[in-house]
Protein backbone atom coordinates (compact mmCIF):
# COMPACT_ATOMS: atom_id res chain seq x y z
CA UNK A 1 0.00 0.00 0.00
CA UNK A 2 1.54 3.22 -1.15
CA UNK A 3 0.65 6.84 -1.52
CA UNK A 4 -1.69 6.06 -4.41
CA UNK A 5 -3.99 4.27 -1.98
CA UNK A 6 -4.55 7.68 -0.38
CA UNK A 7 -4.48 9.94 -3.42
CA UNK A 8 -6.89 7.96 -5.63
CA UNK A 9 -9.80 7.87 -3.12
CA UNK A 10 -9.18 11.51 -2.22
CA UNK A 11 -9.23 12.51 -5.90
CA UNK A 12 -12.42 10.51 -6.45
CA UNK A 13 -14.06 12.22 -3.46
CA UNK A 14 -12.98 15.64 -4.75
CA UNK A 15 -14.36 14.84 -8.21
CA UNK A 16 -17.72 13.77 -6.76
CA UNK A 17 -17.93 16.93 -4.62
CA UNK A 18 -17.07 19.10 -7.64
CA UNK A 19 -19.68 17.34 -9.78
CA UNK A 20 -22.41 17.80 -7.17
CA UNK A 21 -21.39 21.45 -6.71
CA UNK A 22 -21.54 22.12 -10.46
CA UNK A 23 -24.89 20.37 -10.88
CA UNK A 24 -26.34 22.33 -7.98
CA UNK A 25 -25.11 25.60 -9.47
CA UNK A 26 -26.58 24.66 -12.86
CA UNK A 27 -30.00 23.88 -11.37
CA UNK A 28 -29.90 27.16 -9.42
CA UNK A 29 -29.08 29.16 -12.55
CA UNK A 30 -31.83 27.42 -14.54
CA UNK A 31 -34.35 28.15 -11.79
CA UNK A 32 -33.31 31.79 -11.62
CA UNK A 33 -33.55 32.17 -15.40
CA UNK A 34 -37.03 30.60 -15.42
CA UNK A 35 -38.15 32.94 -12.62
CA UNK A 36 -36.87 35.99 -14.48
CA UNK A 37 -38.56 34.88 -17.73
CA UNK A 38 -41.86 34.39 -15.91
CA UNK A 39 -41.50 37.77 -14.23
CA UNK A 40 -40.74 39.44 -17.57
CA UNK A 41 -43.92 37.94 -19.04
CA UNK A 42 -46.27 38.71 -16.14
CA UNK A 43 -44.99 42.00 -14.70
CA UNK A 44 -42.11 43.63 -16.59
CA UNK A 45 -42.23 46.69 -14.32
CA UNK A 46 -41.12 44.61 -11.31
CA UNK A 47 -38.33 42.78 -13.16
CA UNK A 48 -35.56 44.98 -11.71
CA UNK A 49 -36.72 44.42 -8.14
CA UNK A 50 -37.04 40.67 -8.63
CA UNK A 51 -33.58 40.47 -10.23
CA UNK A 52 -32.04 42.39 -7.31
CA UNK A 53 -33.60 40.04 -4.79
CA UNK A 54 -32.53 36.94 -6.70
CA UNK A 55 -28.88 37.96 -6.87
CA UNK A 56 -28.74 39.33 -3.32
CA UNK A 57 -26.08 37.59 -1.23
CA UNK A 58 -27.31 34.81 0.97
CA UNK A 59 -25.79 33.56 4.18
CA UNK A 60 -22.28 32.16 3.77
CA UNK A 61 -19.90 32.70 0.93
CA UNK A 62 -18.48 30.21 -1.52
CA UNK A 63 -15.08 30.42 0.19
CA UNK A 64 -16.60 29.46 3.53
CA UNK A 65 -18.47 26.54 2.00
CA UNK A 66 -15.26 25.33 0.36
CA UNK A 67 -13.54 25.80 3.72
CA UNK A 68 -16.05 23.54 5.42
CA UNK A 69 -15.57 20.93 2.68
CA UNK A 70 -11.79 21.10 3.17
CA UNK A 71 -11.99 20.83 6.94
CA UNK A 72 -14.48 17.97 6.64
CA UNK A 73 -12.25 16.13 4.18
CA UNK A 74 -9.21 16.57 6.42
CA UNK A 75 -11.15 15.43 9.47
CA UNK A 76 -12.51 12.39 7.63
CA UNK A 77 -9.04 11.40 6.50
CA UNK A 78 -7.74 11.89 10.04
CA UNK A 79 -10.43 9.63 11.46
CA UNK A 80 -9.76 7.08 8.72
CA UNK A 81 -6.07 7.13 9.68
CA UNK A 82 -6.85 6.56 13.35
CA UNK A 83 -9.12 3.58 12.75
CA UNK A 84 -7.19 2.17 9.77
CA UNK A 85 -3.98 0.24 9.31
CA UNK A 86 -1.21 1.37 11.69
CA UNK A 87 1.42 1.18 8.93
CA UNK A 88 -0.48 3.72 6.81
CA UNK A 89 -1.34 6.07 9.67
CA UNK A 90 1.46 8.60 9.10
CA UNK A 91 0.99 9.03 5.30
CA UNK A 92 -2.77 9.35 5.68
CA UNK A 93 -2.42 11.94 8.44
CA UNK A 94 0.07 13.84 6.27
CA UNK A 95 -2.42 13.76 3.40
CA UNK A 96 -5.15 15.00 5.74
CA UNK A 97 -3.18 18.10 6.68
CA UNK A 98 -3.42 19.78 3.27
CA UNK A 99 -7.24 19.98 2.96
CA UNK A 100 -7.48 20.71 6.68
CA UNK A 101 -5.12 23.71 6.49
CA UNK A 102 -6.58 25.06 3.25
CA UNK A 103 -10.14 24.72 4.58
CA UNK A 104 -9.15 26.34 7.86
CA UNK A 105 -7.54 29.25 6.00
CA UNK A 106 -10.70 29.77 3.93
CA UNK A 107 -12.88 29.74 7.05
CA UNK A 108 -10.51 32.18 8.78
CA UNK A 109 -10.69 34.49 5.77
CA UNK A 110 -14.49 34.45 5.86
CA UNK A 111 -14.49 35.12 9.60
CA UNK A 112 -12.08 38.03 9.19
CA UNK A 113 -14.20 39.52 6.41
CA UNK A 114 -17.33 39.33 8.58
CA UNK A 115 -15.45 40.81 11.52
CA UNK A 116 -14.37 43.71 9.35
CA UNK A 117 -17.96 44.80 9.26
CA UNK A 118 -20.39 45.96 6.64
CA UNK A 119 -19.32 49.60 6.98
CA UNK A 120 -15.82 48.94 5.66
CA UNK A 121 -15.87 48.69 1.87
CA UNK A 122 -14.10 45.82 0.19
CA UNK A 123 -10.97 46.68 -1.85
CA UNK A 124 -12.81 45.92 -5.12
CA UNK A 125 -15.57 48.39 -4.18
CA UNK A 126 -12.94 51.06 -3.51
CA UNK A 127 -11.34 50.46 -6.91
CA UNK A 128 -14.76 50.62 -8.63
CA UNK A 129 -15.56 53.90 -6.84
CA UNK A 130 -12.24 55.40 -7.96
CA UNK A 131 -12.78 54.38 -11.58
CA UNK A 132 -16.31 55.87 -11.58
CA UNK A 133 -15.11 59.24 -10.28
Secondary structure, DSSP 8 states (H G I E B T S, - for coil): --THHHHHHHHHHHHHHHHHHHHHHHHHHHHHHHHHHHHHHH-GGGHHHHHHHHSS--SS-HHHHHHHHHHHHHHHHHHHHHHS-GGGHHHHHHHHHHHHHHHHHHHHHHHHHHHH-SSS--HHHHHHHHHH-
